[in-house]
Amino acid sequence: MRSLAFGLFCLLCCNAVRLDRRRPRPIAARGRNETSAQAKAVESSCKATPLDFVFVIDSSRSIRPHDYEKVKTFIINLLQFLEIGPDATRVGLLQYGSVVQPEFSLSTYTTKAEVERAVRNMEHLATGTMTGLAIQYTMETSFTEEDGARPAKLHIPRIAMIVTDGRPQDTVEEIAAQARQAGIQIFAIGVGRVDMDTLKTIGSEPHSEHVHLVANFSQIETLISVFQSKLCSEMCEVVDHQCEHICVSSPASYRCKCRQGFTLNPDGKTCKGEGTPFLFSHRSCSFEIFTQEKMVSYINVFKLAQCLSCFSSCSHSVAEDMCAVVEHGCQHICANLPEGYECRCRPGYQLTIDLKTCNRIDYCDLGNHGCEQDCVSIPESYICRCKKGDVLNPDGKTCSKIDHCADGTHGCEQESMNTKDSCVCKCRSGFELRPDGKTCKNTCLMFFSTCYLKKGFCREFMNTDDACVCKCRKGYTLRPDGKTCKKIDHCADGKHGCEQESVNTEHSCVCKCRKGFTLRPDGKTCQTLDLCQTVDHGCEHQCVSANDSYICRCFEGFTLAEDGKSCKKCGDGVMDLVFVIDGSKSLGPANFERVKRFVNSIVDSLDISRTGTHVGLLQFSTKVRTEFTLGQYTTAQAIKQAVSRMQYMGRGSMTGSALRHMFESSFSAKEGARSNIPRVSIVFTDGRSQDDVSEWATKAKDSGVTIYALGIGKAIEQELREIASEPDETHLYYAEDFEQMGEITKKLKLRICKGTKSLKYG
C-alpha cells in the first residue's frame, strides 16, 4: 500500500509539468526546406494570406460608360497584388443594378489571366442601385462552399469589396451587419455623391481601414497603393496583437488562434486547455495523466513498482518520439521538436497551406531565375536553356547566336552569312552564286537580256570592277534590290499640306478633296458643297445638306409628309389625351414650372379643336385633383392658360390613386371623352409611388388606353414598366435630371404624332 500511495503521489507531482510541453502538436513554422531562391522570391513579391475575395460592383445607370471602364481597370490593377490559385486566393465577382448579376464565382477561374479576361468582358447593366440586395446575395450565395468558398474551419479570410457611386434604393444597414456577423470582412469604396454615413453602415470596423471615399472615378486609382499595403502586409508583424499563442493576419486586420489542445477565451487573446489526456512512455512502464481534476489510471498496475525510478525524473518522461505516438498525417517527413513535432518535405518540395502535404517546387515559377530564354526546373534547383541556333553563355543565364562563319573555313569568294544552322556564301550586287556555292559570276549581260525591255526597269546600266550598276529613267528611283525601279512618291515626305487627300503625279504631289467638297484657290484646303444652295430642293420648311446629297426637315410641331418635302402638323391623328402629372413635394416649385412648360410644349404640337384633339389634365400628390377635363377647352390657347394657372400641390406621391381616377373618370362621357376616338395618357413622375400602380395601369391599358410613362431622377424603372404600354422602347422614357427633359420632349412628341395613326379606337 505504501508503494501504491507513493506512486500516486509521484503521478500527481508530474502534473506540474507545463501543459504546452506535453501536448503533441504541429509547429506552423515557415518551410525549413525552402531554398534560398524561394526565400528571395517571397521577399520580392506580395505573398499575402490566401483569401476568398469577392468584388461587388455597382453597375447602375448613373455610372457613365467611360467611368465603368475605369472601375474595370481598378479591379485588374488590384488583381496584380493577389496570388490567384485554388490553394491561394480565389476571386469571384458580381455586379448589381436593379437586380444582382453574378459574373463568376470563387470556383470559376484558377488563374489571374482568366479572371482579368472575364473582368474586361463585363457589360454595363445601367439600371437601379439595389446595394442591400447585392450584399444579401454575397452573404447567402457567393461565400458558400457550393460557389467555391473554402470551409469555415480552415479560417480562410472572406473579403468583400463593394464599389458604389450612389445612394442605395433599398436598406443596407441590417443586411451588412448580418454579413459582418457571418465572418465577412467588408471594404466599402464610395465614388462621388455617396453619403459617408451609408458607407460606414456597410464597411467593417475600424472604418479608417475599411471605408474609403474618392471624389470621382479618375481618383479611384489612388486607392491601389492603399490596398496593396493592406493585401501584402502581415498585420501581425506591425501591430501589438497580444495573442497568447498564434496571430493570423488578414487584410487590414488579424485574429488570435490557439495551439492544438487549447481553445480561445472570450477575450479573443488568451487560451485555455481542454483537458485532453497526455501520453507518457518510459522503458517498460507506461501510464496516462488525465489532468488534476481526474483520477490516475494504470495500464499495468503490476509494473508500478518497476516504474518508481521513472517518476523521480517525470519532467523528462515526455515521449521522445512524438511522431511515433501521434497520427501526424505528414506526407513526407515527421520531425520531433522539444515541444511537439512538425511536418517537413523532401528536397525539391514545399509544404502546402495545410502544413502536412507537399508540392514540388517549380523554381522557374518563382520568377527570379534570370534566364534570358527558357527555364527548366530540376530537383532542388533549375537550369537555363537556349533555343535552337543559340548557345548558353558562360554566365549560365544569357544566350548568343552560334556563328558558323567565325572559324573562317567557309571558303566564300565574296561574302558569308551566318544562319541558324550553317554558314552560307553570298555575292555582292551584280553577281550571282555559282553552283559550287562558293564562287560568284558577273550578271551584267544576263541583266541586260531580262530587264532592258521591261517597263519600269532601268534603261541604263554599266559594268564596274565590282558590279553591274543599274540606273532608272526620269521620274523613277532604284529599289533596294539594285535592279528594279519604282515611281518617285512626291507625297511621301508629308510636306504637301493637303487638308484632306493627296495624289502623286509624275512631277509633283497635288491636293484633292473628298466627295461633297471642292478645292479652294489655295490648292490645299477644301470647302463643303452645300447642295441646298445650288439645287431646287423643294423642301417646304428646311433643307439640310448631307455629304453629296440633302434632306428636308420640318419645324417643331410638324412632321415630314410621305413625299419627303412638305410638312404637316400632327393633326392627322385625332385623340383624347389626358396628362397625369406628379405634384409631390420631391419635385419642388421650380421643377413643377418646368413640367408645366413640358405640357404646353406637347399641346403646341397637336391640332386642338372641337373636332380635333381634346386634352384633359390630372395633378396628384397625396390626393388627386382634376385641373380640367377633356370636354372643357377646345383651343390650344385656352388649354395653355389653364396649365399656367395650375397650383403646385407639394405633398406625397400616390401614383396608383391617380391611375385609378384616370381609368374610372377622366375617359368617361361625363368628362367629355368621345366614342371611337383613340385614348392616350401621358403619366409623369419623379419618384417611387406610395401605393400600388400595377392594378389600375393594367385595367386602363386593357380598356384601350395607350399609356406613355415619363420618369425623371429617382423614378423607379420597374414602376415605369408596369405603367407604360408595350413595347417599352416606344412608350417608356427616362431622364436623370430635368436638364435632359428637352430631348425627351422631342422624342415623345414625334412618337405621339406617329402613334395616333395606328391606335385602336376605344
VEXDOFI-490234 format. One record per residue (C-alpha): residue number from 1; x, y, z; residue in one letter. Coordinates in pm, whole numbers, m for minus. Layout:
N
 pos     c1     c2     c3 code
 NUM      X      Y      Z    a
...
***
This chain:
762
 pos     c1     c2     c3 code
   1      0      0      0    m
   2    286    235     76    r
   3    424    171   m273    s
   4     87    245   m429    l
   5     47    567   m231    a
   6    395    676   m324    f
   7    319    604   m689    g
   8      4    813   m679    l
   9    194   1099   m515    f
  10    459   1089   m790    c
  11    196   1084  m1062    l
  12     21   1392   m920    l
  13    352   1571   m885    c
  14    423   1503  m1253    c
  15    110   1706  m1332    n
  16    306   2020  m1254    a
  17    497   1985  m1582    v
  18    394   2266  m1821    r
  19     95   2177  m2041    l
  20    241   2304  m2363    d
  21    548   2076  m2323    r
  22    324   1767  m2303    r
  23     90   1831  m2590    r
  24    187   1680  m2930    p
  25    117   1950  m3190    r
  26    246   2055  m3536    p
  27    456   2371  m3541    i
  28    341   2630  m3801    a
  29    698   2720  m3888    a
  30    792   2854  m4224    r
  31    913   2569  m4450    g
  32   1255   2457  m4323    r
  33   1333   2300  m4660    n
  34   1284   2625  m4855    e
  35   1586   2702  m5070    t
  36   1749   3042  m5064    s
  37   1597   3105  m5409    a
  38   1249   3055  m5265    q
  39   1310   3286  m4973    a
  40   1432   3560  m5203    k
  41   1122   3527  m5424    a
  42    893   3552  m5122    v
  43   1064   3873  m5010    e
  44   1040   4037  m5354    s
  45    668   3976  m5421    s
  46    334   4012  m5245    c
  47    274   3684  m5059    k
  48    m34   3768  m4850    a
  49   m255   3521  m4665    t
  50   m478   3316  m4901    p
  51   m821   3482  m4932    l
  52  m1173   3415  m5059    d
  53  m1218   3756  m5231    f
  54  m1548   3875  m5391    v
  55  m1584   4207  m5579    f
  56  m1937   4361  m5555    v
  57  m1961   4628  m5829    i
  58  m2229   4899  m5868    d
  59  m2346   4889  m6233    s
  60  m2629   5146  m6207    s
  61  m2733   5385  m6482    r
  62  m2567   5681  m6306    s
  63  m2223   5539  m6393    i
  64  m2118   5663  m6737    r
  65  m1960   5413  m6981    p
  66  m1607   5562  m6956    h
  67  m1628   5558  m6575    d
  68  m1742   5195  m6587    y
  69  m1421   5117  m6780    e
  70  m1219   5288  m6502    k
  71  m1379   5057  m6244    v
  72  m1275   4754  m6454    k
  73   m920   4893  m6478    t
  74   m913   4943  m6098    f
  75  m1012   4578  m6044    i
  76   m748   4449  m6290    i
  77   m474   4662  m6127    n
  78   m576   4535  m5782    l
  79   m551   4174  m5902    l
  80   m177   4224  m5962    q
  81   m116   4211  m5586    f
  82   m309   3884  m5538    l
  83   m160   3537  m5580    e
  84   m455   3365  m5752    i
  85   m499   2988  m5750    g
  86   m707   2704  m5596    p
  87   m474   2686  m5291    d
  88   m401   3062  m5284    a
  89   m652   3347  m5328    t
  90   m982   3268  m5501    r
  91  m1167   3556  m5672    v
  92  m1538   3599  m5750    g
  93  m1730   3899  m5890    l
  94  m2090   4015  m5913    l
  95  m2237   4342  m6034    q
  96  m2573   4487  m5948    y
  97  m2828   4743  m6062    g
  98  m3198   4678  m6010    s
  99  m3105   4307  m5995    v
 100  m2791   4112  m5899    v
 101  m2592   3961  m6187    q
 102  m2314   3718  m6084    p
 103  m2027   3733  m6338    e
 104  m1813   3449  m6197    f
 105  m1789   3261  m5866    s
 106  m1492   3175  m5641    l
 107  m1463   2835  m5814    s
 108  m1493   2954  m6177    t
 109  m1133   3056  m6255    y
 110   m797   2932  m6125    t
 111   m552   3176  m6290    t
 112   m507   3551  m6286    k
 113   m522   3570  m6669    a
 114   m868   3406  m6673    e
 115  m1001   3648  m6409    v
 116   m864   3953  m6597    e
 117  m1023   3834  m6923    r
 118  m1362   3792  m6752    a
 119  m1342   4144  m6600    v
 120  m1262   4301  m6939    r
 121  m1563   4123  m7095    n
 122  m1817   4255  m6839    m
 123  m2106   4462  m6979    e
 124  m2267   4761  m6806    h
 125  m2619   4690  m6663    l
 126  m2723   5061  m6645    a
 127  m3027   5010  m6418    t
 128  m3105   5092  m6050    g
 129  m2893   5072  m5727    t
 130  m3004   4778  m5506    m
 131  m2693   4761  m5282    t
 132  m2868   4576  m4998    g
 133  m2984   4304  m5238    l
 134  m2625   4264  m5363    a
 135  m2485   4228  m5007    i
 136  m2752   3966  m4928    q
 137  m2659   3765  m5240    y
 138  m2290   3790  m5147    t
 139  m2357   3653  m4797    m
 140  m2609   3380  m4889    e
 141  m2460   3259  m5220    t
 142  m2112   3389  m5309    s
 143  m1946   3273  m4984    f
 144  m2097   2924  m4981    t
 145  m1892   2609  m5040    e
 146  m2117   2535  m5342    e
 147  m1989   2858  m5504    d
 148  m1624   2784  m5422    g
 149  m1570   2929  m5071    a
 150  m1346   2714  m4855    r
 151  m1490   2561  m4532    p
 152  m1510   2798  m4235    a
 153  m1299   2560  m4022    k
 154   m995   2642  m4242    l
 155  m1024   3008  m4130    h
 156   m955   3144  m4480    i
 157  m1043   3520  m4459    p
 158  m1360   3606  m4651    r
 159  m1328   3953  m4809    i
 160  m1600   4151  m4994    a
 161  m1503   4477  m5170    m
 162  m1810   4691  m5255    i
 163  m1770   4978  m5507    v
 164  m2069   5217  m5540    t
 165  m2136   5569  m5670    d
 166  m2482   5646  m5534    g
 167  m2734   5615  m5252    r
 168  m2891   5264  m5232    p
 169  m3257   5230  m5334    q
 170  m3303   4968  m5058    d
 171  m3190   4932  m4695    t
 172  m2834   4814  m4629    v
 173  m2766   4858  m4257    e
 174  m2927   4536  m4128    e
 175  m2806   4304  m4407    i
 176  m2450   4447  m4393    a
 177  m2442   4383  m4017    a
 178  m2556   4022  m4077    q
 179  m2280   3975  m4337    a
 180  m2013   4104  m4099    r
 181  m2154   3883  m3821    q
 182  m2122   3585  m4059    a
 183  m1745   3649  m4077    g
 184  m1727   3854  m4398    i
 185  m1476   4140  m4386    q
 186  m1625   4426  m4596    i
 187  m1434   4707  m4766    f
 188  m1669   4988  m4881    a
 189  m1544   5221  m5160    i
 190  m1763   5521  m5245    g
 191  m1726   5746  m5551    v
 192  m1873   6095  m5592    g
 193  m2214   6158  m5432    r
 194  m2213   5864  m5188    v
 195  m2302   5952  m4828    d
 196  m2014   5867  m4589    m
 197  m2260   5752  m4319    d
 198  m2404   5499  m4566    t
 199  m2054   5366  m4641    l
 200  m1986   5325  m4268    k
 201  m2303   5116  m4223    t
 202  m2163   4882  m4491    i
 203  m1788   4859  m4411    g
 204  m1620   4664  m4132    s
 205  m1456   4817  m3825    e
 206  m1226   5001  m3795    p
 207  m1377   5235  m4055    h
 208  m1043   5410  m4107    s
 209   m912   5086  m4262    e
 210  m1226   4960  m4440    h
 211  m1415   5270  m4567    v
 212  m1280   5494  m4847    h
 213  m1442   5781  m5041    l
 214  m1300   5949  m5356    v
 215  m1437   6249  m5548    a
 216  m1466   6082  m5891    n
 217  m1376   5770  m6087    f
 218  m1047   5921  m6208    s
 219   m929   5924  m5844    q
 220  m1018   5561  m5773    i
 221   m673   5461  m5898    e
 222   m521   5643  m5597    t
 223   m657   5361  m5378    l
 224   m437   5098  m5549    i
 225   m134   5171  m5330    s
 226   m358   5176  m5020    v
 227   m494   4829  m5091    f
 228   m151   4699  m5196    q
 229    m36   4775  m4842    s
 230   m345   4608  m4689    k
 231   m326   4295  m4908    l
 232     51   4247  m4892    c
 233    140   4340  m4533    s
 234    140   4096  m4241    e
 235    m70   4280  m3980    m
 236     65   4052  m3705    c
 237    413   4194  m3771    e
 238    317   4562  m3747    v
 239     64   4571  m3458    v
 240     77   4480  m3088    d
 241   m166   4189  m3125    h
 242   m118   4046  m2769    q
 243   m219   3696  m2888    c
 244   m107   3437  m2627    e
 245    m35   3162  m2884    h
 246    m68   3241  m3256    i
 247   m156   3557  m3457    c
 248   m314   3509  m3804    v
 249   m306   3807  m4046    s
 250   m581   3913  m4286    s
 251   m615   4234  m4495    p
 252   m625   4536  m4261    a
 253   m695   4303  m3968    s
 254   m585   3996  m3771    y
 255   m722   3731  m3534    r
 256   m577   3526  m3248    c
 257   m561   3145  m3264    k
 258   m469   2878  m3009    c
 259   m240   2580  m3049    r
 260   m381   2226  m3076    q
 261   m546   2118  m2750    g
 262   m643   2473  m2647    f
 263   m949   2694  m2710    t
 264   m972   3073  m2738    l
 265  m1111   3259  m2437    n
 266  m1393   3519  m2482    p
 267  m1132   3799  m2470    d
 268  m1013   3680  m2813    g
 269   m648   3686  m2697    k
 270   m573   3419  m2433    t
 271   m614   3039  m2450    c
 272   m729   2763  m2212    k
 273   m659   2387  m2206    g
 274   m930   2138  m2299    e
 275   m831   1859  m2050    g
 276   m702   1624  m2323    t
 277   m501   1327  m2183    p
 278   m124   1338  m2222    f
 279     73   1022  m2313    l
 280    399    935  m2139    f
 281    643    649  m2207    s
 282    946    520  m2023    h
 283   1110    182  m2098    r
 284    879    m96  m1977    s
 285    625    119  m1792    c
 286    356    344  m1942    s
 287     62    541  m1794    f
 288   m174    833  m1858    e
 289   m234   1151  m1658    i
 290   m581   1300  m1721    f
 291   m518   1642  m1553    t
 292   m556   1728  m1184    q
 293   m937   1709  m1192    e
 294   m943   1337  m1286    k
 295   m809   1019  m1132    m
 296   m493    840  m1228    v
 297   m538    520  m1430    s
 298   m281    250  m1474    y
 299   m205     49  m1784    i
 300    m24   m220  m1588    n
 301    m59   m179  m1211    v
 302    166   m477  m1153    f
 303    456   m294  m1314    k
 304    411     16  m1095    l
 305    696    m79   m866    a
 306    923   m109  m1170    q
 307    829    244  m1278    c
 308    907    424   m949    l
 309   1253    506  m1075    s
 310   1099    693  m1373    c
 311    865    902  m1155    f
 312   1151   1084   m990    s
 313   1253   1218  m1334    s
 314    897   1278  m1459    c
 315    982   1611  m1626    s
 316   1199   1415  m1871    h
 317    949   1137  m1938    s
 318    750   1304  m2220    v
 319    752   1067  m2517    a
 320   1077   1133  m2701    e
 321    938   1018  m3038    d
 322    610   1215  m3081    m
 323    597   1115  m3449    c
 324    566    751  m3338    a
 325    276    803  m3096    v
 326     50   1052  m3283    v
 327   m132   1044  m3617    e
 328     73   1326  m3763    h
 329    m53   1294  m4125    g
 330    278   1422  m4271    c
 331    311   1328  m4640    q
 332    692   1317  m4643    h
 333    875   1360  m4309    i
 334    764   1399  m3946    c
 335   1030   1571  m3727    a
 336   1029   1569  m3346    n
 337   1073   1901  m3164    l
 338   1120   1973  m2789    p
 339    760   2094  m2768    e
 340    587   1872  m3024    g
 341    650   1789  m3389    y
 342    636   1944  m3736    e
 343    591   1817  m4093    c
 344    872   1866  m4341    r
 345    919   1797  m4712    c
 346   1194   1623  m4904    r
 347   1439   1845  m5100    p
 348   1271   1999  m5401    g
 349    928   2015  m5230    y
 350    749   2269  m5009    q
 351    467   2249  m4753    l
 352    115   2342  m4867    t
 353   m131   2554  m4667    i
 354   m242   2252  m4455    d
 355    118   2219  m4316    l
 356    108   1843  m4386    k
 357    113   1771  m4762    t
 358    391   1870  m5005    c
 359    406   2014  m5357    n
 360    704   2001  m5590    r
 361    877   2340  m5607    i
 362    878   2488  m5957    d
 363   1185   2708  m5924    y
 364   1113   2867  m6260    c
 365    774   2991  m6138    d
 366    942   3184  m5856    l
 367   1026   3445  m6122    g
 368   1385   3514  m6014    n
 369   1569   3263  m6235    h
 370   1710   3531  m6470    g
 371   1712   3302  m6774    c
 372   1709   3501  m7097    e
 373   1516   3238  m7296    q
 374   1396   2911  m7136    d
 375   1398   2797  m6771    c
 376   1376   2424  m6683    v
 377   1301   2311  m6326    s
 378   1507   2022  m6186    i
 379   1501   1868  m5836    p
 380   1623   2125  m5582    e
 381   1710   2388  m5850    s
 382   1672   2496  m6215    y
 383   1884   2535  m6530    i
 384   1870   2784  m6820    c
 385   1848   2670  m7183    r
 386   1865   2845  m7521    c
 387   1651   2798  m7831    k
 388   1783   2614  m8139    k
 389   2060   2809  m8310    g
 390   2171   2978  m7984    d
 391   2429   2877  m7727    v
 392   2437   2940  m7349    l
 393   2692   3200  m7239    n
 394   2940   3127  m6954    p
 395   2712   3318  m6709    d
 396   2463   3031  m6739    g
 397   2177   3279  m6800    k
 398   2207   3464  m7133    t
 399   2227   3328  m7490    c
 400   2424   3416  m7803    s
 401   2378   3325  m8168    k
 402   2603   3044  m8292    i
 403   2837   3200  m8551    d
 404   2904   2919  m8801    h
 405   3123   3154  m9005    c
 406   3352   3255  m8718    a
 407   3623   2989  m8783    d
 408   3692   3129  m9135    g
 409   3674   2790  m9308    t
 410   3365   2874  m9519    h
 411   3567   2935  m9842    g
 412   3329   3205  m9974    c
 413   3475   3417 m10260    e
 414   3296   3741 m10171    q
 415   3070   3743  m9860    e
 416   2947   3496  m9597    s
 417   2623   3496  m9395    m
 418   2554   3319  m9065    n
 419   2216   3135  m9047    t
 420   2050   2932  m8773    k
 421   2202   2603  m8897    d
 422   2513   2686  m9103    s
 423   2733   2943  m9280    c
 424   2628   3021  m9642    v
 425   2803   3218  m9915    c
 426   2651   3520 m10092    k
 427   2757   3757 m10371    c
 428   2760   4134 m10400    r
 429   2510   4326 m10617    s
 430   2564   4250 m10987    g
 431   2692   3898 m10919    f
 432   2527   3562 m10857    e
 433   2645   3247 m10683    l
 434   2779   2965 m10898    r
 435   2658   2605 m10848    p
 436   2963   2530 m10632    d
 437   2805   2753 m10363    g
 438   3136   2937 m10311    k
 439   3236   3149 m10612    t
 440   3047   3433 m10792    c
 441   2992   3536 m11159    k
 442   2910   3876 m11317    n
 443   2542   3912 m11418    t
 444   2556   4228 m11636    c
 445   2484   4051 m11969    l
 446   2202   3843 m11818    m
 447   2065   4159 m11657    f
 448   2051   4330 m11998    f
 449   1859   4042 m12159    s
 450   1595   4014 m11883    t
 451   1548   4372 m11769    c
 452   1626   4609 m12054    y
 453   1293   4591 m12236    l
 454   1062   4568 m11930    k
 455    861   4879 m11841    k
 456    965   5039 m11514    g
 457   1305   4866 m11504    f
 458   1626   5054 m11559    c
 459   1718   5150 m11916    r
 460   2082   5230 m11838    e
 461   2347   5018 m11672    f
 462   2723   4987 m11670    m
 463   2973   4724 m11569    n
 464   3221   4833 m11300    t
 465   3506   4649 m11142    d
 466   3284   4502 m10873    d
 467   2928   4500 m11005    a
 468   2671   4580 m11269    c
 469   2520   4916 m11172    v
 470   2161   4995 m11276    c
 471   2008   5337 m11342    k
 472   1639   5437 m11370    c
 473   1473   5678 m11611    r
 474   1338   6017 m11502    k
 475   1051   6002 m11251    g
 476   1170   5666 m11111    y
 477   1409   5562 m10834    t
 478   1608   5242 m10782    l
 479   1470   4987 m10536    r
 480   1695   4828 m10270    p
 481   1739   4519 m10491    d
 482   1955   4736 m10717    g
 483   1777   4614 m11031    k
 484   1415   4725 m11043    t
 485   1270   5076 m11038    c
 486    967   5239 m10880    k
 487    790   5571 m10928    k
 488    904   5857 m10708    i
 489    632   5936 m10449    d
 490    635   6316 m10421    h
 491    377   6295 m10137    c
 492    573   6055  m9919    a
 493    756   6319  m9715    d
 494    424   6453  m9574    g
 495    505   6814  m9661    k
 496    225   6859  m9917    h
 497     m5   7042  m9668    g
 498   m324   6896  m9814    c
 499   m627   6925  m9583    e
 500   m795   6604  m9697    q
 501   m624   6386  m9959    e
 502   m309   6395 m10174    s
 503   m237   6241 m10518    v
 504    110   6159 m10652    n
 505    173   6261 m11016    t
 506    475   6218 m11237    e
 507    626   6554 m11144    h
 508    466   6658 m10811    s
 509    212   6599 m10533    c
 510   m132   6762 m10579    v
 511   m416   6803 m10328    c
 512   m764   6654 m10367    k
 513  m1093   6684 m10172    c
 514  m1336   6411 m10072    r
 515  m1682   6376 m10223    k
 516  m1908   6665 m10122    g
 517  m1616   6912 m10101    f
 518  m1431   7130 m10350    t
 519  m1072   7259 m10353    l
 520  m1020   7623 m10258    r
 521   m797   7852 m10473    p
 522   m504   7796 m10233    d
 523   m482   7441 m10372    g
 524   m461   7296 m10018    k
 525   m785   7337  m9820    t
 526  m1141   7220  m9901    c
 527  m1488   7371  m9866    q
 528  m1828   7196  m9840    t
 529  m2052   7172 m10142    l
 530  m2386   7298  m9998    d
 531  m2633   7136 m10236    l
 532  m2922   7321 m10069    c
 533  m2779   7644 m10215    q
 534  m2725   7505 m10564    t
 535  m3027   7282 m10639    v
 536  m3406   7324 m10643    d
 537  m3462   7109 m10332    h
 538  m3838   7175 m10295    g
 539  m3832   7147  m9912    c
 540  m4133   7325  m9756    e
 541  m3956   7421  m9431    h
 542  m3581   7342  m9416    q
 543  m3315   7190  m9644    c
 544  m3009   7025  m9481    v
 545  m2702   6927  m9687    s
 546  m2562   6579  m9617    a
 547  m2232   6497  m9795    n
 548  m2324   6468 m10164    d
 549  m2700   6485 m10102    s
 550  m2961   6670  m9892    y
 551  m3271   6601  m9679    i
 552  m3581   6802  m9591    c
 553  m3679   6880  m9230    r
 554  m3983   7037  m9065    c
 555  m4016   7293  m8785    f
 556  m4107   7178  m8434    e
 557  m4469   7063  m8410    g
 558  m4471   6940  m8772    f
 559  m4383   6608  m8932    t
 560  m4247   6531  m9278    l
 561  m4509   6412  m9525    a
 562  m4479   6098  m9735    e
 563  m4334   6297 m10030    d
 564  m4028   6377  m9815    g
 565  m4059   6751  m9886    k
 566  m4382   6900  m9749    s
 567  m4470   6927  m9376    c
 568  m4790   6867  m9188    k
 569  m4899   6940  m8834    k
 570  m4962   6649  m8602    c
 571  m5337   6691  m8662    g
 572  m5396   6396  m8888    d
 573  m5418   6180  m8576    g
 574  m5718   6287  m8360    v
 575  m5720   6164  m7995    m
 576  m5844   6221  m7639    d
 577  m5527   6291  m7438    l
 578  m5512   6303  m7055    v
 579  m5199   6420  m6871    f
 580  m5139   6262  m6526    v
 581  m4885   6494  m6356    i
 582  m4686   6427  m6035    d
 583  m4718   6724  m5794    g
 584  m4535   6563  m5494    s
 585  m4305   6760  m5262    k
 586  m3990   6589  m5400    s
 587  m4045   6778  m5727    l
 588  m4009   7132  m5590    g
 589  m4177   7453  m5719    p
 590  m3905   7530  m5979    a
 591  m3924   7185  m6141    n
 592  m4305   7195  m6130    f
 593  m4288   7504  m6355    e
 594  m4068   7304  m6594    r
 595  m4330   7029  m6604    v
 596  m4598   7288  m6694    k
 597  m4377   7410  m6983    r
 598  m4336   7046  m7092    f
 599  m4719   7002  m7106    v
 600  m4763   7322  m7309    n
 601  m4488   7213  m7550    s
 602  m4678   6888  m7620    i
 603  m5003   7087  m7664    v
 604  m4830   7314  m7924    d
 605  m4760   7011  m8142    s
 606  m5125   6897  m8151    l
 607  m5423   7008  m8361    d
 608  m5653   7120  m8077    i
 609  m6010   7190  m8195    s
 610  m6369   7088  m8140    r
 611  m6334   6808  m8399    t
 612  m5962   6753  m8344    g
 613  m5762   6651  m8035    t
 614  m5907   6713  m7685    h
 615  m5685   6744  m7375    v
 616  m5753   6689  m7001    g
 617  m5514   6703  m6702    l
 618  m5489   6549  m6351    l
 619  m5241   6653  m6078    q
 620  m5169   6412  m5794    f
 621  m4977   6403  m5469    s
 622  m5143   6259  m5157    t
 623  m5477   6331  m5332    k
 624  m5587   6350  m5696    v
 625  m5716   6677  m5843    r
 626  m5875   6728  m6189    t
 627  m5731   7052  m6326    e
 628  m5953   7043  m6638    f
 629  m6149   6773  m6826    t
 630  m6142   6657  m7190    l
 631  m6457   6850  m7275    g
 632  m6365   7175  m7103    q
 633  m6145   7352  m7365    y
 634  m6137   7335  m7748    t
 635  m5839   7562  m7828    t
 636  m5468   7526  m7758    a
 637  m5456   7882  m7616    q
 638  m5725   7805  m7356    a
 639  m5552   7480  m7251    i
 640  m5212   7651  m7213    k
 641  m5365   7926  m6998    q
 642  m5527   7661  m6775    a
 643  m5193   7482  m6739    v
 644  m5020   7810  m6644    s
 645  m5278   7869  m6368    r
 646  m5218   7530  m6201    m
 647  m5114   7547  m5832    q
 648  m4840   7312  m5705    y
 649  m4979   7057  m5451    m
 650  m4644   6958  m5295    g
 651  m4725   6657  m5075    r
 652  m4696   6275  m5108    g
 653  m4689   6058  m5422    s
 654  m4997   5835  m5476    m
 655  m4947   5739  m5841    t
 656  m5178   5435  m5814    g
 657  m5470   5655  m5699    s
 658  m5411   5889  m5994    a
 659  m5419   5597  m6240    l
 660  m5745   5477  m6085    r
 661  m5905   5823  m6125    h
 662  m5783   5844  m6484    m
 663  m5933   5500  m6563    f
 664  m6267   5546  m6383    e
 665  m6343   5916  m6453    s
 666  m6118   6101  m6698    s
 667  m6220   5895  m7002    f
 668  m6592   5896  m6916    s
 669  m6856   6060  m7134    a
 670  m6941   6283  m6838    k
 671  m6598   6449  m6856    e
 672  m6601   6481  m7236    g
 673  m6448   6156  m7366    a
 674  m6567   6066  m7716    r
 675  m6651   5724  m7858    s
 676  m6445   5576  m8142    n
 677  m6159   5820  m8068    i
 678  m5812   5687  m7961    p
 679  m5746   5735  m7588    r
 680  m5393   5834  m7479    v
 681  m5246   5917  m7136    s
 682  m4906   6068  m7052    i
 683  m4805   5983  m6692    v
 684  m4520   6189  m6542    f
 685  m4346   6104  m6208    t
 686  m4016   6181  m6036    d
 687  m4003   5912  m5764    g
 688  m4137   5591  m5612    r
 689  m4515   5565  m5563    s
 690  m4653   5526  m5210    q
 691  m4921   5287  m5338    d
 692  m4951   5010  m5598    d
 693  m4957   5115  m5965    v
 694  m4984   4778  m6139    s
 695  m5360   4704  m6093    e
 696  m5502   5032  m6229    w
 697  m5240   5072  m6504    a
 698  m5329   4723  m6629    t
 699  m5705   4796  m6620    k
 700  m5657   5121  m6814    a
 701  m5441   4955  m7081    k
 702  m5684   4660  m7110    d
 703  m5969   4908  m7170    s
 704  m5783   5053  m7472    g
 705  m5589   5345  m7319    v
 706  m5235   5384  m7460    t
 707  m5007   5500  m7174    i
 708  m4672   5679  m7214    y
 709  m4465   5673  m6888    a
 710  m4212   5953  m6835    l
 711  m3973   5925  m6534    g
 712  m3722   6179  m6400    i
 713  m3445   6144  m6138    g
 714  m3544   5893  m5869    k
 715  m3829   5738  m6065    a
 716  m3827   5357  m6032    i
 717  m3771   5171  m6359    e
 718  m3989   4874  m6258    q
 719  m4285   5104  m6181    e
 720  m4243   5282  m6516    l
 721  m4254   4943  m6694    r
 722  m4574   4848  m6508    e
 723  m4736   5181  m6609    i
 724  m4627   5204  m6976    a
 725  m4788   5028  m7270    s
 726  m4583   4777  m7465    e
 727  m4332   4781  m7618    p
 728  m4120   4969  m7358    d
 729  m3885   5123  m7613    e
 730  m4167   5332  m7764    t
 731  m4374   5403  m7451    h
 732  m4120   5446  m7165    l
 733  m3890   5749  m7132    y
 734  m3640   5826  m6853    y
 735  m3402   6117  m6782    a
 736  m3157   6151  m6493    e
 737  m3243   6519  m6439    d
 738  m3460   6799  m6577    f
 739  m3172   6928  m6792    e
 740  m3230   6628  m7022    q
 741  m3609   6673  m7036    m
 742  m3600   6877  m7358    g
 743  m3456   6590  m7560    e
 744  m3719   6350  m7422    i
 745  m3994   6601  m7510    t
 746  m3887   6598  m7877    k
 747  m3888   6217  m7892    k
 748  m4225   6194  m7714    l
 749  m4393   6448  m7947    k
 750  m4273   6259  m8254    l
 751  m4382   5925  m8109    r
 752  m4732   6051  m8013    i
 753  m4776   6209  m8356    c
 754  m4680   5886  m8535    k
 755  m4856   5663  m8284    g
 756  m5206   5805  m8323    t
 757  m5229   5669  m8678    k
 758  m5201   5310  m8554    s
 759  m5405   5340  m8231    l
 760  m5722   5134  m8191    k
 761  m6040   5319  m8110    y
 762  m6176   5277  m7755    g
***
